[in-house]
Amino acid sequence: MAPAGPAVDLPARPYDRDDDLLEAVRRDGLPRLRVIRWGAPAVVIGKGGKQDLELVREAIAADGIPLLQRPGGGCSVVLDPGNVIVSAVLPVPGIGAITSSFAAISAWMIAGLGSCGVSGVEQRGVSDLAIGDRKIGGSCIYRTRNLLYYSTTLLVEPDLDLIERYLLHPPREPDYRQGRPHREFLGSLRDGGWDREIPDLVAALEAALRPTLPRLS
């Protein structure tokens, strides 16, 4: 395991990439969807995340990697160009129902991936998407009154070297991880049969998910 970094926490900027979607839904009450390929590497820590328990801060600082903090919970992740990010903002009454929302949106994601030819995906733990015992997607939900924000990171060609360099073994893990290190735990959509380029997946997921998005509201 890589050593933990310096004692001082690194500065983190808010993860604001989908703020425009949030504002649009607040304005007109219509659901929004975004599917993108991530760009330059970044590390994202969850709300309330502990840098000393999750991050190799020395390596992140040395490489000049941006650290972002998302509004939802969960442990830290590394984003890189081998990832596809699916974000959805929904007008949902109230402020609770996190578990049932995860179940419904995970089923929607699994159906969308199936439409793209990716088979064998299931929800594991609270918020993971997995093929067999390998995680291929991690999700978070942020809930405010009458609004739900969901984002999932799909691993297509994840840079495992970067993940091992920047992330410690997480302080919390789902039962199915069974203590495995990152390289033995993480999989890829390639494991489910996706054999085309990442931009093709972005387009295919957009086409598969957008028509069924209103059913989640």
C-alpha positions as CSV (number, residue, x, y, z in Angstrom):
1,M,0.0,0.0,0.0
2,A,1.3,3.5,-0.9
3,P,2.2,5.6,2.2
4,A,-0.2,8.4,3.3
5,G,0.8,11.9,2.3
6,P,1.5,15.0,4.4
7,A,-0.5,15.8,7.4
8,V,-2.1,18.9,5.9
9,D,-5.2,18.5,3.8
10,L,-5.1,19.5,0.2
11,P,-7.3,22.3,-1.0
12,A,-10.4,21.0,-2.8
13,R,-12.7,22.8,-5.2
14,P,-16.4,22.1,-5.5
15,Y,-17.4,19.6,-8.2
16,D,-19.6,22.0,-10.1
17,R,-19.6,20.4,-13.6
18,D,-23.4,19.7,-13.4
19,D,-24.5,22.9,-11.6
20,D,-26.1,24.1,-14.8
21,L,-28.3,21.0,-14.8
22,L,-29.4,21.6,-11.2
23,E,-30.3,25.1,-12.0
24,A,-32.3,24.2,-15.1
25,V,-34.4,21.6,-13.2
26,R,-35.0,24.1,-10.4
27,R,-36.2,26.6,-13.0
28,D,-38.6,24.5,-15.1
29,G,-39.0,21.2,-13.2
30,L,-37.9,19.0,-16.2
31,P,-35.4,16.2,-15.8
32,R,-31.9,16.6,-17.3
33,L,-29.3,14.1,-18.5
34,R,-25.6,14.4,-19.3
35,V,-23.3,11.7,-20.7
36,I,-19.7,12.7,-21.2
37,R,-16.2,11.2,-21.5
38,W,-14.1,12.6,-18.7
39,G,-11.0,14.7,-19.6
40,A,-7.8,15.2,-17.7
41,P,-7.2,13.1,-14.6
42,A,-8.8,14.4,-11.3
43,V,-9.5,13.1,-7.9
44,V,-13.0,13.5,-6.4
45,I,-13.7,13.1,-2.7
46,G,-17.1,12.8,-1.2
47,K,-18.9,15.2,1.1
48,G,-17.4,14.5,4.6
49,G,-14.6,12.4,3.1
50,K,-11.3,12.1,5.1
51,Q,-8.3,12.9,3.1
52,D,-5.9,11.2,5.5
53,L,-7.9,7.9,5.2
54,E,-8.6,8.0,1.5
55,L,-5.9,9.8,-0.4
56,V,-2.2,9.6,-1.1
57,R,-2.0,13.4,-0.8
58,E,1.8,13.6,-1.4
59,A,1.4,12.0,-4.9
60,I,-1.7,14.1,-5.8
61,A,0.2,17.3,-4.8
62,A,3.4,16.2,-6.6
63,D,1.5,15.5,-9.8
64,G,-0.6,18.7,-9.7
65,I,-3.8,16.7,-9.9
66,P,-6.9,18.7,-9.1
67,L,-8.9,17.6,-6.1
68,L,-12.7,18.1,-6.3
69,Q,-15.4,17.6,-3.7
70,R,-18.8,16.4,-4.7
71,P,-22.0,17.2,-2.8
72,G,-22.9,13.5,-2.4
73,G,-21.2,11.0,-0.1
74,G,-19.1,7.9,-0.8
75,C,-15.4,7.4,-0.9
76,S,-12.9,9.0,-3.2
77,V,-12.4,8.1,-6.9
78,V,-10.0,8.9,-9.7
79,L,-11.5,10.2,-12.9
80,D,-9.6,9.9,-16.2
81,P,-10.3,9.8,-19.9
82,G,-11.1,6.1,-19.6
83,N,-14.2,6.9,-17.7
84,V,-17.7,7.8,-18.9
85,I,-19.8,10.0,-16.5
86,V,-23.6,9.8,-16.5
87,S,-25.4,12.5,-14.6
88,A,-29.1,12.9,-14.1
89,V,-31.1,15.6,-12.2
90,L,-34.7,14.8,-11.4
91,P,-37.6,16.6,-9.9
92,V,-38.5,14.3,-7.1
93,P,-40.8,15.3,-4.2
94,G,-39.5,15.5,-0.7
95,I,-35.9,15.0,0.5
96,G,-35.5,11.4,1.4
97,A,-35.8,7.9,-0.2
98,I,-32.1,7.5,-1.0
99,T,-32.1,3.7,-1.0
100,S,-35.2,3.3,-3.2
101,S,-33.8,6.0,-5.6
102,F,-30.5,4.1,-5.9
103,A,-32.4,1.0,-6.8
104,A,-34.6,2.6,-9.4
105,I,-31.8,4.6,-11.0
106,S,-29.4,1.6,-11.0
107,A,-32.1,-0.5,-12.8
108,W,-32.4,2.3,-15.3
109,M,-28.6,2.4,-15.9
110,I,-28.4,-1.4,-16.1
111,A,-31.2,-1.4,-18.8
112,G,-29.4,1.4,-20.7
113,L,-26.1,-0.5,-20.6
114,G,-28.0,-3.7,-21.8
115,S,-29.4,-1.7,-24.7
116,C,-25.8,-0.8,-25.6
117,G,-24.8,-4.5,-25.6
118,V,-23.1,-4.5,-22.1
119,S,-24.4,-7.6,-20.4
120,G,-24.2,-9.1,-16.9
121,V,-24.3,-5.8,-15.0
122,E,-26.0,-5.8,-11.6
123,Q,-26.2,-3.5,-8.6
124,R,-24.0,-4.5,-5.7
125,G,-23.6,-2.9,-2.3
126,V,-25.6,0.3,-2.0
127,S,-24.4,2.2,-5.1
128,D,-22.0,0.1,-7.2
129,L,-22.6,-1.4,-10.6
130,A,-20.7,-4.7,-11.1
131,I,-20.1,-7.5,-13.5
132,G,-19.5,-10.6,-11.4
133,D,-17.3,-9.6,-8.4
134,R,-15.7,-6.6,-10.2
135,K,-16.9,-3.1,-9.9
136,I,-17.5,-1.3,-13.2
137,G,-19.4,1.7,-11.9
138,G,-19.6,3.8,-8.8
139,S,-22.5,6.2,-8.0
140,C,-23.5,9.0,-5.7
141,I,-26.8,10.7,-5.0
142,Y,-27.3,14.2,-3.6
143,R,-30.8,15.1,-2.3
144,T,-32.3,18.5,-1.7
145,R,-36.0,19.4,-1.3
146,N,-37.9,18.3,-4.4
147,L,-34.7,17.5,-6.4
148,L,-32.4,14.6,-6.8
149,Y,-28.9,14.6,-8.4
150,Y,-27.3,11.3,-9.5
151,S,-23.9,10.7,-11.0
152,T,-22.2,7.5,-11.9
153,T,-18.7,6.9,-13.2
154,L,-18.5,4.0,-15.6
155,L,-15.1,2.3,-16.0
156,V,-14.3,1.6,-19.7
157,E,-10.5,1.9,-19.8
158,P,-9.6,2.9,-16.2
159,D,-6.0,3.9,-15.5
160,L,-5.3,1.5,-12.6
161,D,-1.8,2.9,-12.1
162,L,-3.3,6.3,-11.3
163,I,-5.9,4.8,-9.0
164,E,-3.2,2.9,-7.1
165,R,-1.0,6.0,-7.0
166,Y,-3.7,8.4,-5.6
167,L,-6.0,6.3,-3.5
168,L,-5.5,4.4,-0.3
169,H,-7.5,1.4,0.4
170,P,-10.9,2.9,1.3
171,P,-11.9,3.1,5.0
172,R,-15.3,1.6,4.0
173,E,-16.1,-1.0,1.5
174,P,-19.0,-3.2,0.3
175,D,-19.0,-6.8,1.5
176,Y,-18.3,-8.2,-2.0
177,R,-15.0,-6.4,-2.2
178,Q,-13.6,-8.7,0.6
179,G,-10.5,-6.6,1.2
180,R,-9.2,-6.8,-2.4
181,P,-6.8,-4.1,-3.6
182,H,-7.9,-1.7,-6.3
183,R,-6.4,-3.7,-9.2
184,E,-8.2,-7.0,-8.1
185,F,-11.5,-5.3,-7.4
186,L,-12.1,-3.0,-10.4
187,G,-13.3,-4.2,-13.7
188,S,-14.4,-2.6,-17.0
189,L,-17.3,-2.4,-19.3
190,R,-15.1,-4.4,-21.7
191,D,-15.8,-7.4,-19.3
192,G,-19.5,-7.1,-20.3
193,G,-18.8,-7.1,-24.0
194,W,-18.3,-3.4,-25.0
195,D,-15.7,-3.6,-27.8
196,R,-16.1,-0.2,-29.5
197,E,-14.5,3.2,-28.7
198,I,-15.5,5.4,-25.8
199,P,-17.1,8.1,-27.9
200,D,-19.4,5.4,-29.3
201,L,-20.4,4.5,-25.8
202,V,-21.2,8.1,-24.9
203,A,-23.5,8.4,-28.0
204,A,-25.1,4.9,-27.4
205,L,-25.8,5.6,-23.7
206,E,-27.3,9.0,-24.5
207,A,-29.6,7.5,-27.0
208,A,-30.6,4.6,-24.7
209,L,-31.1,6.6,-21.5
210,R,-32.7,9.9,-22.6
211,P,-36.1,8.5,-23.7
212,T,-36.6,6.7,-20.4
213,L,-35.4,9.5,-18.1
214,P,-38.9,11.0,-17.5
215,R,-40.0,7.6,-15.9
216,L,-37.7,8.2,-13.0
217,S,-39.4,11.4,-11.9
